Amino acid sequence: MSTTWLLIGVVPLLGHSLFGHSRQNDFDFSTSACLCSRAAAPRWGTFLRDSFKIVVEPRGPQCVGTTLGGMAPSENPEPPLIPRPAATVMLVRDSQDSGIEVLMVKRNLNSDFVGGAYVFPGGAVDLADGGSEADSYCRGRSDEEASVLLGVDHGGLAYWVAVLRELFEEAGILLATTREGRALELTGTTATRFVQHRATVNDRSRRFLDIISEEDLTLDVGGLHYFAHWITPEGAPRRYDTRFFVATAPERQTAAHDASEVVADEWINPNDALRRHREGDIEIIFPTIRNLQAISRFESAEELMNAAITAASVPAILPRITVSEKGVRILLPGDDGYEEAYRTGTNPSSKGDFNEAVRQISAAANPTPEG
């Protein structure tokens, strides 16, 4: 018997947290947490998390023992999947008309997970993103410095390289500098040449680092700032250990989707994106909504970058999914019931059920502002 779900609201709890990105074909509640900031700006403060309890009230006789979107606990739950390293970026710029804008891309409509949703560019960290070769093309941050920021022993710089590669593959933007130390400009014949480069990277006939070497470029990892760390809940069909970054868009480059994994691109004010989602104009999932809510607090790209640069720490957040006769909840560390939350053995009864449940939770996370 299928279960019909009625959303009854989003209840704010203590603190502040933010959710973020999921790439095509990837279920991902691994999203953007807010920073613990040294700056103590009034709008930013010392946000550790903006914790919201999403409550979904089941309708019908079958509610106890039923989880998100018709998922039921397995009698013999398998060990949770090991999260795969991933990285994503909120590329922002200032607009005279609408204030801060962020680049969003639209998932292919044939995506397994919420096809057509708008997300931020990003994806899994590849083996070639790390190591001495990749590190040699980086400027502005060493692997040791990157690893300290991420809290890993070594190899942290691979996340920065992965973000820059994914941004180039999905949106055609390349944050790099020339041999002379100038920001890369993609105009005229140079733009045409890099369109061809991008095509060879996307069809896997050439590596991203081959293009960087051929063009004698250096990756601008120093302009990419660590923002958040979220881990997909245990029990999800795919899991990612995702690091979120922010960066300022280069002035003389134009974003363009790849017409494959993503089929549209748009610069949009975060509040406008949230409004359009409420109106049903665009699809945005719960994690992305949290990120948009986070960056909407800033009036300029510079203010956002400064907050990221001065962050004292970025806590790792692992949401958990729980269910009771009161409905389904997504809990964050510190929420009542988090330690006892159901964590393993969740299996969607169907892909459609799971996607619909995510859409409903996303709607609850983006209510109409008061006043």
N, C-alpha and C positions, 0 to 999 in steps of 0.2 A: 504494500500500500504506500503510495506516495504521500509525502508530508507537505502541507502548505505552511509557509512561514509568514508571520506578521511582525514587522519591525515596530518596536514600541519606544525606541529612542536611544539617545547617546547620553550617558550619565557621566559628567566630568568628575574625576577624582583628583587627589592631591598631586601637584607637580605638573610637568610638561613633557610630552614626547611627540615624536613625529614619525610618520610612516612614509615609504618611498617607492622604489622602482621594481618592476618585474619585466623581464625581457620576453619576447615572443616564445611561445611554447613552454614557458616556465611559470609554474605556480610559485608565487613568492610573496610572503608577508615579511621577508627580510627587507627592512626599509629604513628610512632615515630618522634616527634619533637626534635630538637636539644636543648641542654642545654644552658643556659646563664652562662658562666663560669667565675669564679674568676681567673682562672689560666692564661688566656690570651695567651695561646700557639699560635704560628704563624698559625698552620694548623687549630686550633680550634677557636681561637679568641673569640669574644663575639657573637657567632651565636645565633640569636633569631629564625631565620627561613630561609630556603633556598627556597624562594617562586618561584614556577614555575607555569605559566599559561598554562594549557593544552588546546589547541585549536583543535577542531574537526570540519572540514568543511563538511557540508552536501552536498550531490550530489543528484540532482533530484528536482522536483518542490515542494515537501513537506518539508519545512525546518522551517518556522516560527511556533512556538508553539510545536515543537518536541524536546524532551529532550534526555538524554543519552540513547543510544541503542534503540531508538524507543519509549521511555517513553513519555507520554503526561500528562500535568497537569490535575488533576481532577477538574471537575466543582465545586465539593463540597469537597475540601480537608479535610481529617480527621486530628485531632491534631497529631503532631509528636509523635512517639513512645518514651517512656522513655528509655534512654540508660541503658543497663545492665552492671554492673561493670565487668571488664575483666582485665587480666594481661598476659604479654608475656615476654620472655627473649631471649636476644642474648647471648648465651654461647660461649665464645671465648677462643682460645688458640694460642700459638706461634708455628710456624713451621719453621724449618731450611730451608726448600725448598721454601716455598711460603709466608713467613711472617705470619701475623695474619690470623687465620681461624675462621669461625663461623659455628656453628652447624645448619643445615637446615634439615627439614623433608618434605617429599612429601605427599600431601593430597591424600586420597583415590580417585581413578579415578571416583568413583560413587558419589562424593561430588556434592551437588546442585550448589555450587558456584565455578567455574573454577577448576573442578576436575583435579588432577595431578599437581597442582601448588606447588612450593617449598616455604615454610614459616618457621617461627621460632616457637618453641614449646610454647604453651600457650592456654588460654581459659577463660571461665567465672569463676568468683569468686563464690564459693559455700558457703552456710550458715555455714557449718562446718569449713570453713577456718578461721572464726573469733570467738571471744569470749575467755573467760578465759581459757578453756581447750587448745585451739590451742596456745594461747599466752604462756602458761606454758612450751611448748616444744621449744620455740624460744630462741636463743642466739645471742647477738650482737646488738639488737635493741629492744626497748620497743614499745608498742602500742602508747604511747604518742609521742615518737620520730617519729615513722612512720607516724602518723596522721599529725604532724606538717609539715613533708616533703610533704605530699600529699595535705595539705590544707583542711583537714576534721576535724570535731570535735572529732571523735573517730572511732575506728575500722580500722584504716589504715593498721595495721599489717596483716590483712586478705589478702591483695594483695600480700604480700611477701610469705605467706603460700600457696596461690593459685598457684603462679609461681612455687614453689618447688614441689608441688603436680603434676601439669601438666607436668613438666619436667620429673618426675619419671614415670608418666603414659605413656607419648608419646615416651620418649627416653631412659628410664631405668637409668637415671642419678639422683642420690640423693645427694644433697648438705647438708651434716649433719656431726656431730661430735659424737664420742663415749663418754662414761662416763669419760674416761681418758682425753678427750679433743683433741683427735687425729682425723684428717680428716678421714671420712669413706672410706674404701677401699673395693671394690667389686671384689674380686679375689677368686679363688678356690671354696671351699665349701660355703663360704659366698656369692659369686656371684650366685651360684645355689639356695641358700635359698632365695635370694632377687628376683630372677626370679619368684619363686613361690609366694612370697609376692605381686609382681607387678600384677600377673595374678588375684589374689583375689581382688585387688583394682580395676582393670579394669573391672572385671565382677560384681563389686559392692557387693560382698559377705562380704567384710571387708572394713573398712574405712582406709584412709591413716594414720590418727593419731593412729589407733590401731597398725599399723606396727611400727611406731615411738616409741610407748610405749613398745611394746613387745621386741624390740631390744635395749631399753634403750638408745635411741639416742636424740640428740638435733638438731633442724633445724638451719642451718647456715644462718640466715637472715642477719647477719652482712656482709656477703660476697656478698650480692645481692644489687646492687646500682640502685637507681631510675634514669631513663634516659629521659623519655619523657611522654607526656600526650596528646592523641588525642581522639576526639569524632566523631563518625560516623555522617555524614551529616543528617540533617532532611530530611525526604522523603524516606530514604532507607528502604527496607523491613525488615531489622534487624538493630538494633543500639547498639553500645557498647561504654562505657566510659572506655577507655583502658589505663592502665599505663604500660609503657615499662621499662624493667630493663636490666642491663648488669651484667655478672658474669664471673669469670674465671673458666674454666673446671677443675675438680679434676684430679689428675695425674693417679690414679689407679682405674679408672672406664672406661667402654667401652659403648659408645652409641649404642642402638639397637632400631629400630622402633617397634611399637606395632602390626604391621600387621593388623591393623583394621582402626582406624581413620587416621593413617599415614602408608604408605607402603614402605618408603625408608628413609634412613638418610645419610647425607654426611657432612663431614668437608670440607669447601671450602673457599678459599680466596675471599673476597667480589668482587674484580675486576674480578676475574675469573668467578664468578657467573653472573656478569653483562654482561661479554663478551659472555658467553654461552647462555644467554637469547637473546642477539642481534642476535646470529647465529641461533636461533631457536632450540637449543639443549635441553633447559629446559624452563619450564613455570614459570615466576615470575610475580606477579601482582604489580601494581603501588605502594601500600603502602610499600611492602617489598623492592622494588627497592630503595625507598628513604632511608630506613634504611641502606641498603648495601652501598649506596653512602656516608652515614654519617660515618660509621665505617671504610670505606676504607681510610679515612684521617689519620688514626693512624697506626703507624709502629709496635706497640706491644700491647699486652693485658694490660700490666701495664700502658701504656700511656692512653689507653681508660678508664681504671678503675680510674686513677687519675683525668681525666676530669670529670667523673661522680661524684666522691667523692667531688670535689671542686666546683661543680655547685652552683651558687648563687640562682638560681630559675629554675623551669621547667614550662614554660607557657602552659596553656591548649589551644589547637588549634581545632577549629571547622570549617572544610572546608564547603563550600557551592557550590552547583551546579547551574549554570545559563545557559540560552540558548538565542540566538538571531539569526538574519539572518547570522551572522558571524560564528555561530557554538556553540558547547558546551564548557563550561569552568569550571574547578574546581578552585575555588577561596579560598584564605586564608586571614585571618585578615590582613588588610592593603592594600590589592589589590584593584584597582579601581573597583567599582561596587559591592564590598563585601556586603555592608549594604543593597543594593537593590536586592541582588541575590534571585532567586527563591529558596524557601526552603522547601515547603511542597507540598504534593499531587502528588509526582512522583510515578508512578506505571509502572513497566516494562510490555510492551505488551506481552512479553514472556521471559522465563528464558534464552533461547538461545540468544535473542537480547541483554539482559543485560550483559551476560557473554562476548559476542563478543565485546561490547562496552568497557568493562573493559580491555580486551586484547589489543584493539587498543590504548587506553589511556596509558597503560603500555608500549607499544612500543614507544610511543612519549616521555615518561619520561626517556628513556634509549637510547639516541642517541649515535652514534659512536663518541668517543672523538676526538677533533680537534688535528691535528698534529700527 
